[in-house]
Amino acid sequence: MNDRVKQTLMIVVAQTTCVAVALWMHHHFATLATREQVNENCFDELRRAATRLAGFWSAAHARPELSGTDFQSTAELLRHKAADQTDLVLVVDAAGNVLEAIGADGDPQQQRLEWEAPEESTLGSGEYTLTFLWQGQRYLGVRTATGEAGVSLIVGRPESTLTALTNAVVEPLTKVGALTLLWTCAMLSIGVYLILARYHDQLTQQRAQKFTGTLRRAQELVRTRDAVIFGLAKLADSRDPETGDHLERISAYSTTLASALRHHPRYGKQVTPTFIRLIGISSALHDIGKVGVADRILLKPGPLSATERKLMQTHCRIGGDCLAEIEQRLGSTNFLQMAREIALHHHERWDGTGYPAGLAGDEIPLSARIVAIADVYDALSSKRVYKERVPHEECAEILRAGAGAHFDPDLIEVWKSIEPKFIEIQAQYASTDAPTGGAARAGALWESAATEELAEAERAAGAVAVG
């Protein structure tokens, strides 16, 4: 679940909770108001019924043909008059004894009625509201005098009837509230999602623009770095006037061989696109340590003596120490680490007889093993102050013979499959008519690598933004 959906759910849940609480409070107070209104209407109806029946009672007793002792006839007349009433009608004396019950089952005679009638329940002259229990049910009622001494009428209605009436009125409100809640939640969800979607789109766009700007500035820094690196390497290499485009060829050879290793089962995981780009640049610094070697040794046309050879071999230590100090000052990076490994170990041998550390086999960094093949091939196939150019067939024979002794045998096997590419690179940089041509081609190669690096980073940024 992405952040946008999580934020939408959190906001919708919070707003829905507030709406639900508001609707519940509305329903609660609506129920109370409805119950109060139902009770008030009930008391009004009961009051009118009690007044009417009390008047009839008084009139019946005032007639000559119905004496006060002829209670049965009066009760019958009252029952006949109250036949259309659905409420309970009780005739009670001053002591609360029930004399007659209309609308009740059984014989009510000799039952005593107890009621609650607060002082503020007075409705009018001789009329009171009250609550009482009758046959296990609670009633709301109105008591009024009949005109006969000590006798009063009580008209009551069960609270269960009033509750049912209240529920009948409130139940539709509950359904309306539920529908309102659902509708509100749906509208809130849509609204919040649209707002957050627009906000996230704008934020993603701003981040993408900012990230693109950062990448472009980083690309400019990479270009500057590569130009400085190449310039320093060319400055060191310029001490040997016959090496020509040596750095450009080493970079091309190393990149080509590293690219071929991507599909090798042993090196496939280690040789990534980043590894290939870095080795193309870092390999230019493989002989940076030669700035510390005297010209009488570096430019000597004949074979070196044992002492001179030891001094020449110090260029690996000088280059490695120089790059290590730069790495210590600037902080460790993949580029500086690879450049240091190449400068320090590109003269190591697979059988452990190389220099300066005498590393053997996989102890030698992969980048240094790759550059070792590229450096030896270029040294053989190019003219030097101490030798003439060797044809490709002889170079290939020397490399094959060095497999397992000088070179990593697996790398030599891969190199065999790309020999034609090495021939093409050697031919491409063979012209010395334009000394700057090789630098221009190398600059174009590194420019392409930097552009590819920027494109890959932008694709990664796009994937992050979509996620």
N, C-alpha and C positions, 0 to 999 in steps of 0.2 A: 504494500500500500504506500503510495507516494505521499510526499509532504502536503501537497495540495488537498488531497482527499482527507488526510488526517485533520488539517486545519478546518476544513469545511465541516467535518463531523463534530469537532469540538465546539465550534461556534453554534452550529444548529442545535446540538444537545443543550448548550447553555441557554439559548433563546427559547427552545422548546420547554425547558424546565420553568423558565419565567412565565411563559404563556400558560403552561399547565397549572402553575400555582395561582395565577390570576383567574383562570377559568374556574378552578376549584373554589376559590374565595367567592367568586360571583355566584356560583351554584349554591354554596352554603348560605350566603345572605339572601339569595332568592328563595331558598327553601324556608328560611325563617320568616321572611316577609309574607310568603304565601300561606304558611301555617297561621301566622297572626291574622291575616286577612280572612282566612277561612273561619277561624274561631270567632272573629268579630261578626262576620255575616251570620254564623250559627247563633250567636247570642241575640242578634237582632231578630232572627226568625223565631227563636224560642220565646223572646219577650213578647212578640206580637201574638204568638199562639197562647202563651200563658195569660195575657191580658184579655184576650177574647174568651177563653174558657172560664176565667174567673168571673167575667161579666155575665156569662151565661149561667154560671153557678149561682151567683147572687140573684139574678132575675128569676131563676127557677124556684129558689127558696122564698122569694117575695110573693109568689103567686098563691092565692088562697087554697087552690086545690092541691098544692104540694107543700105540706107542712114540714117543719124542721125534723119531725120524728119519722117522716116517710123517706128515710135516707135511701132505701133501695130504689125507689122510683126516681129520685134525683140522680143517683149513680147511673141508672139505666139511661136517663136522658143525656147525662154527660158523656157516657160511653158512645151513645148514638151520635152526639155532636162531634166527638173526637175520632170518629171512625175513619175519617180521611187523613188523620195524623199518622206519620210513620214513627214519631217520637214516643218516648215513654212519658205517660202522664200519671203522677202520683198525687193522691189526696192524703195529707198528713195533718195530725192535730198538733197542738202546741208542744207536746212532749216528744214529737218525732215519730209517733206510731203511724204506720201506714194504714189508712182507712180504705183506700181503694187504689188499684193499680190498673191502668188501661194500657194495653200493648205489652203486658207481661204474662208469662206462663205461670200457672199454679195459683194457689190462694195466698194473696199477700197479707191477709189479716194477721194481726198480732205481730207483725214484723216492725222492728224499730230501725229507722233510717238515721244514719249519721252523715253529716255533710260538713264541708269547709266553706265558710263564707267570709272572706276578709272584709274589713270595714270599708275599704275603698271600692268594694264590689257593688255598692248601692247604685241602682240604675235610675230610680225615680221613687215616687211615693209608694212605699210598700213593696218595692221590687228589688231583688238581690240576685247576683250571679253566684254560682256555687259549683263545687265538684263533689261527687258522691259515688259510693260503690253500691251496685245493685246486682245481685245474683252473680258476683264474681267479675263484673265488668265495671270499668270506670266511666263515669258520665260527666258531661258538662251540662249544667242546667240553669234555669231561672225560676226563682220562687216568688210567688205573689199572693197577696191575701185574697180570700174569697168574699170577704164581707161578713162571714160568720165567725164568731168569736173563737180564736185559737186555731181555726182551720185555714190551711193554705194549700195552694196548688203548686206542684213542681213539674215543670216540663223539661225533660232531659234528652240528650242525644249521646250515643256511645262515642268515646274518643277514637275507637277503631274506625268508625265511619268517617270521622274527620280526617284521620290519618290516611285512609284510602283515598279520600277526596284530594288531600294535599299531594299524595304521590301521583295521582292521575294528572294533576296540573304540572308537577315538577318533572315527571318522567320525560316528556318531550324536550324539556330544557336540557336534560342530561344528554339526550341524543344530539341535540343541536350543539352542545358544548363539545362533544366528541368529534363531530364533523368539523366544527370550527378549529379544533386543535389539529386535526389531520390536514385541513386545508392550509392552516397557518404554517405547519411544519413543511409542507410541500413548497409553499411560496418562499419561505425562508431558505430552504435548501437550494432552490433554483437561484434565488437572488444572491445568496452568499457565494455559491459556486461561481456564478458569472463574475462577481466582483473579484473574488480571489483569482479566478482564471486570468482576468485582465491584468491584475496586479502582478501575478507570477510571470505572465508573458512579458510585461514591461521590464520586470526585474531580470528575467532571463536575457532579454535583448540588451539591457544595460551591461549585464555581466559579460555577455558575448562580445560586445563592443570593447569593453575594458580589457577583456582577455586577449582579443585580437590585437589591440594596441600594445599590450604588454609583449605579446609574441613578436610583433614587428620590431619593437625596441630590442627585444632579446636577439632577434635575427641580425639586427644591425651590430649589436655587440659581438655576436658570433663571427660575423663577417670581419669586423675589426680585429678580433682575436686571431682568426685564421690568417689574415693579412700580415699581422705582426709575427706570428709563428713562422709563416712561410718566408717572410723577409729575413728573420734571424737565421733560419736554416740556410737560406740562399747566401747570406753573408758568410756563414761558416763554410759553405760549400764552394764559395767563390775563390777560396785559397788554392783550389785545384782547378786550373783553367781548362783542363781537358775532360772534366766530368760532364759538361754540357747540361742536359736536362735530367741529370741523375735523380734528383728529388721527385720530379714529376713521374719518372718511370717507376721508382720505388713505390710511390703512392698508388699508381695504376696497377702494378703487379700485385701489391698487397690486397687492394680492394677486390681485384678479380679472383684471386685465390680464396679470400675469405668468403666471397659470394658463393663460390662453388662448394664450400664446406657446409652451407646451410642445410643441404639435403643429406649430409653424411650422418649415419646413425650415432656416431661417437661424439660429433661436435654440433649436432643440430640445435640442441638447447642452449649451448653457450654462444654460438654465433648468431646473434640477433641483428636486425637492421641497424640498431644503434652501434653495435660492435663493428659492423662493416664501415659505417660512416666515420667512427672514431679512428679506426686503424688507417684509413685513407689520409687523415690529417696527422695523426701521431707519428706515423712512419717517417714523416719528413724530418723529424728531430732525432733520427736514430744515430747520426754521426755528429750531433751538436757538440760532443766532447772533443772533437778534433781541433777546436779553437785553442785548446791547451797543449797541442802537439807542435813542436818546432817545425819551421818550414824545411830545414835541412833533412828532416826525417820524412815529413809529409810529401815533399816534392822530389825526393831522391829518385833518380831514374833507374837505379840498379837495385839488386837485392839488399834487404836490410840485414844488418848484423844482429846477433842475439840480443845485444844491449838495446839497439835501436828498435827491435821488434817488441821488447818489453815496454819501452817507452811508448810505442805506437798503441799497444794494448791498453794503456792507461786511459785512452779516450772513452772507454766504456764507463769506467769509474767516474771520470770527470763529468760526463754527460748525465749519469744517474744521480750524482751528488748535486749537480746544478738544478735539475728538475725536482729533486727531493726538497731542496731548500725553497724553491718557488712554491711547491705544494705545502710546505710548512707555513709559509707566510700567507698564502691565499686561501688555504683550506683544501682538503682533499676533494678531487673531482674525478669522474671516470676518465676524462681526457688526460689529466696530469698523471694519473696512476698508470694508464696504458703507455703514455709517452715515456715515463720513467722505466717501466719494465722493458720496453723495446730498446731504449738507449743503453740500459745496463746489461741486457742478456741476449742481444741479437747475435753475439759471437759464441754463445754456448753451443755445445755439441750434444747430440742425442746420446752418445756413449759416455758422456761425462768428462771428455778430454778438452773441452773448450775453456774459455775464460770469460769473465774474471772470477766467477764463483765455482766453476767446475760442476754445475748442475747437470743432471742427467734425466732423460725421459720426460715424464709429465711434470717433473719439478720445474722445468723451463716453462715460463708463461706461454700460452698459445699464441698471443700476439707476437712475441719474440721469435717463436718457431716459424711463423708465417713470414715475417720480415727477413729472417735468415735466408730462406729460399729465394725471396725476391732480391736481396742484396747480393748473394753469390751469383745468381743468374745475370744480374746487371753488370757486376764486376767482370764476369767472363765475356759477355756479349758486347762490352763497350771498350773503347780504346783508353789506355791509361799511360802515364809517363813511363811506366816500367814494362808495358806490354802492348801488343796489338789486339785488335778485336778477334774473338773466337767465334766461329760459325755456330748456328743454333744446334746442329746435330751433335757437335762436340760438347756444347753446354748441357744438352739433354743427357748425354752419356755420363757426364761428370755428376749431375744431380742424381741420376738413377744409381750410380755406383755409391753415392754417399748415403743412400737410404739405409737407416738402421745404425749408421755410424755417425755421420754428420747431421743428418736430417731425420725428422719424424717420418717413419715409413708410410704411415697413413696419409700424411700430407703429400708425400711424393706420388702416391697412387692417385690422389685427386688431381695433382698437378699434371700428371700424364694425360688426363682427360681434357685438359684445357690448354695443352701446348700451343695449338694454333692461335689462341688469344694472346699468349705471351709474344708470339712472333709478330702479330699485328701491332701490339703496343710498342715493341722494339722498333718496328718500321715506322710507326707514326712519329716517334720522337728522334728518328735517326738524323733528320735534316738539321744542319748547323748554320744554314743561311740566315735564319732569323733567330738570334739567341733568345729573344723574349717570347718566341712562339710557344715554347713549352710552358712558360709561366702563365701565359694567357690561357692555354688549354687547361692547366691545373686550376687556375682561378675559376674557369667555367665549370669544371668538375665539382669544386667545393661549393660554388654558388648553387649548383643543382642539388647538392646534398643538403645545404642549408634550407633551400626552398622545400625540399621533401620533408625535412624535419619540421618546418613550420606547418606544412599541410597536415602532417600526422598529428601534431599537437592540436591543430584546429579541429580535426576530426574527433580527437579525444574530448576536446571541450564541448563539441556538439553532442557527443554521447552522454556526457555528464549532465548537460542542460536538459536533454530529453528525459533522462532517468529521473 
